[in-house]
Amino acid sequence: MFPWLTDAEIDDLCEGLKQPAAQARYLRGLGLPVRKKPNGRPLVLRSDVLAMSGSAESPASAAGIVEPNRRALIEAFRAAT
């Protein structure tokens, strides 16, 4: 796993935005520090995204094992009731 988000992950976060400058503005609006790659695409560190979401990377996720976000599930069920 790379220490930065892949272009595909950036595209997923910025769904609908295709231009690198527009993607960078959107990501900065989310509160993420954005750097610029030599090709002009936004560069965002994975640790910044994890810090923003309030979750630390566990050894399981570092190994590529996907775990459910328990806090988000609990909040979703509370909101639904």
Backbone as CSV, one residue per row, in Angstrom:
resi,resn,N_x,N_y,N_z,CA_x,CA_y,CA_z,C_x,C_y,C_z
1,MET,0.847,-1.165,0.000,0.000,0.000,0.000,0.899,1.236,0.000
2,PHE,0.575,2.155,-0.888,1.357,3.380,-1.019,1.021,4.356,0.113
3,PRO,1.955,5.227,0.476,1.661,6.229,1.507,0.772,7.361,0.988
4,TRP,0.473,7.378,-0.298,-0.388,8.404,-0.879,-1.548,7.721,-1.600
5,LEU,-2.606,8.479,-1.848,-3.757,7.934,-2.568,-3.412,7.752,-4.036
6,THR,-3.941,6.704,-4.635,-3.733,6.474,-6.060,-4.626,7.423,-6.850
7,ASP,-4.346,7.551,-8.139,-5.193,8.399,-8.994,-6.639,7.911,-8.976
8,ALA,-6.833,6.601,-8.943,-8.193,6.045,-8.911,-8.909,6.424,-7.620
9,GLU,-8.186,6.414,-6.496,-8.795,6.793,-5.220,-9.141,8.283,-5.203
10,ILE,-8.277,9.100,-5.781,-8.560,10.534,-5.893,-9.808,10.732,-6.752
11,ASP,-9.878,10.004,-7.871,-11.046,10.120,-8.750,-12.329,9.711,-8.025
12,ASP,-12.254,8.675,-7.177,-13.421,8.249,-6.415,-13.860,9.325,-5.421
13,LEU,-12.895,9.938,-4.742,-13.220,10.997,-3.788,-13.824,12.210,-4.480
14,CYS,-13.338,12.492,-5.675,-13.757,13.686,-6.417,-14.691,13.298,-7.551
15,GLU,-15.613,12.423,-7.295,-16.498,11.906,-8.335,-17.148,13.053,-9.106
16,GLY,-17.014,12.987,-10.406,-17.594,14.000,-11.279,-16.613,15.081,-11.691
17,LEU,-15.543,15.231,-10.932,-14.534,16.242,-11.270,-13.392,15.571,-12.026
18,LYS,-13.049,16.098,-13.177,-12.015,15.486,-14.014,-10.727,16.296,-14.057
19,GLN,-10.846,17.606,-13.942,-9.655,18.445,-14.045,-8.887,18.430,-12.726
20,PRO,-7.563,18.247,-12.806,-6.752,18.187,-11.586,-6.896,19.414,-10.683
21,ALA,-7.014,20.598,-11.259,-7.162,21.808,-10.437,-8.488,21.786,-9.672
22,ALA,-9.546,21.329,-10.322,-10.850,21.238,-9.666,-10.820,20.187,-8.556
23,GLN,-10.145,19.069,-8.809,-10.014,18.033,-7.792,-9.242,18.561,-6.585
24,ALA,-8.156,19.290,-6.832,-7.345,19.844,-5.744,-8.174,20.828,-4.913
25,ARG,-8.957,21.692,-5.561,-9.806,22.637,-4.831,-10.820,21.901,-3.963
26,TYR,-11.426,20.859,-4.509,-12.417,20.084,-3.768,-11.776,19.423,-2.549
27,LEU,-10.617,18.817,-2.744,-9.932,18.131,-1.641,-9.501,19.121,-0.559
28,ARG,-9.035,20.292,-0.964,-8.684,21.324,0.024,-9.925,21.776,0.788
29,GLY,-11.045,21.828,0.095,-12.304,22.183,0.740,-12.732,21.169,1.788
30,LEU,-12.291,19.922,1.626,-12.563,18.892,2.622,-11.627,19.008,3.818
31,GLY,-10.626,19.883,3.704,-9.675,20.067,4.791,-8.404,19.253,4.658
32,LEU,-8.183,18.703,3.476,-6.986,17.895,3.253,-5.850,18.738,2.685
33,PRO,-4.630,18.539,3.190,-3.493,19.195,2.551,-3.223,18.526,1.203
34,VAL,-3.122,19.308,0.159,-2.943,18.764,-1.193,-1.645,19.304,-1.770
35,ARG,-0.850,18.405,-2.289,0.360,18.778,-3.013,0.114,18.507,-4.487
36,LYS,1.053,18.878,-5.312,0.874,18.713,-6.751,1.952,17.772,-7.287
37,LYS,1.520,16.752,-8.041,2.463,15.844,-8.706,3.074,16.566,-9.912
38,PRO,4.201,16.061,-10.409,4.795,16.679,-11.596,3.861,16.714,-12.808
39,ASN,2.929,15.757,-12.881,1.994,15.741,-14.012,0.774,16.629,-13.769
40,GLY,0.739,17.349,-12.630,-0.350,18.272,-12.336,-1.475,17.685,-11.508
41,ARG,-1.500,16.369,-11.341,-2.557,15.726,-10.559,-2.351,15.992,-9.072
42,PRO,-3.437,15.983,-8.279,-3.297,16.203,-6.836,-2.629,15.021,-6.148
43,LEU,-1.860,15.322,-5.123,-1.182,14.311,-4.315,-1.649,14.482,-2.880
44,VAL,-2.262,13.435,-2.329,-2.789,13.468,-0.971,-2.231,12.270,-0.214
45,LEU,-1.685,12.542,0.966,-1.156,11.449,1.778,-2.287,10.659,2.413
46,ARG,-2.143,9.347,2.395,-3.144,8.454,2.980,-3.321,8.753,4.468
47,SER,-2.225,9.066,5.156,-2.300,9.347,6.593,-3.155,10.579,6.870
48,ASP,-3.154,11.563,5.969,-3.994,12.745,6.145,-5.471,12.384,6.032
49,VAL,-5.800,11.506,5.105,-7.197,11.071,4.938,-7.635,10.266,6.152
50,LEU,-6.758,9.385,6.634,-7.093,8.577,7.807,-7.244,9.456,9.041
51,ALA,-6.385,10.466,9.190,-6.496,11.369,10.334,-7.796,12.156,10.274
52,MET,-8.201,12.560,9.070,-9.438,13.307,8.908,-10.646,12.446,9.274
53,SER,-10.576,11.160,8.931,-11.701,10.272,9.211,-11.711,9.802,10.657
54,GLY,-10.615,10.080,11.399,-10.563,9.703,12.801,-10.171,8.270,13.039
55,SER,-9.692,7.593,12.010,-9.287,6.206,12.192,-7.800,6.076,11.927
56,ALA,-7.151,5.307,12.751,-5.734,5.023,12.552,-5.629,3.737,11.758
57,GLU,-4.601,3.631,10.958,-4.437,2.435,10.150,-4.013,1.283,11.035
58,SER,-4.790,0.232,11.019,-4.482,-0.940,11.816,-3.561,-1.862,11.028
59,PRO,-2.893,-2.781,11.701,-2.042,-3.740,10.982,-2.832,-4.545,9.953
60,ALA,-4.104,-4.827,10.251,-4.921,-5.587,9.302,-5.151,-4.799,8.024
61,SER,-5.447,-3.500,8.149,-5.687,-2.713,6.946,-4.385,-2.484,6.184
62,ALA,-3.272,-2.402,6.887,-1.982,-2.271,6.215,-1.675,-3.525,5.404
63,ALA,-2.194,-4.667,5.855,-1.985,-5.922,5.136,-3.005,-6.108,4.024
64,GLY,-3.923,-5.155,3.862,-4.911,-5.246,2.799,-6.204,-5.922,3.217
65,ILE,-6.377,-6.169,4.514,-7.594,-6.797,5.018,-8.582,-5.688,5.347
66,VAL,-9.747,-5.752,4.749,-10.753,-4.704,4.948,-11.570,-5.019,6.189
67,GLU,-11.711,-4.018,7.053,-12.499,-4.171,8.270,-13.664,-3.194,8.234
68,PRO,-14.797,-3.544,8.832,-15.918,-2.608,8.860,-15.628,-1.436,9.781
69,ASN,-16.210,-0.303,9.473,-16.100,0.879,10.309,-17.224,0.804,11.323
70,ARG,-16.927,0.272,12.499,-17.951,0.025,13.510,-18.640,1.305,13.961
71,ARG,-17.847,2.361,14.154,-18.412,3.625,14.630,-19.433,4.158,13.626
72,ALA,-19.114,4.105,12.344,-20.031,4.597,11.320,-21.304,3.752,11.258
73,LEU,-21.166,2.451,11.418,-22.343,1.583,11.415,-23.260,1.889,12.593
74,ILE,-22.678,2.064,13.777,-23.467,2.359,14.959,-24.199,3.678,14.798
75,GLU,-23.497,4.698,14.285,-24.130,5.994,14.075,-25.237,5.918,13.024
76,ALA,-25.025,5.112,11.979,-26.047,4.958,10.953,-27.305,4.298,11.517
77,PHE,-27.129,3.276,12.364,-28.283,2.611,12.951,-28.994,3.533,13.934
78,ARG,-28.251,4.339,14.673,-28.881,5.300,15.586,-29.701,6.329,14.822
79,ALA,-29.168,6.787,13.708,-29.869,7.793,12.893,-31.136,7.207,12.278
80,ALA,-31.121,5.915,11.980,-32.263,5.277,11.322,-33.411,5.001,12.290
81,THR,-33.119,5.007,13.587,-34.186,4.689,14.539,-34.851,5.909,15.091
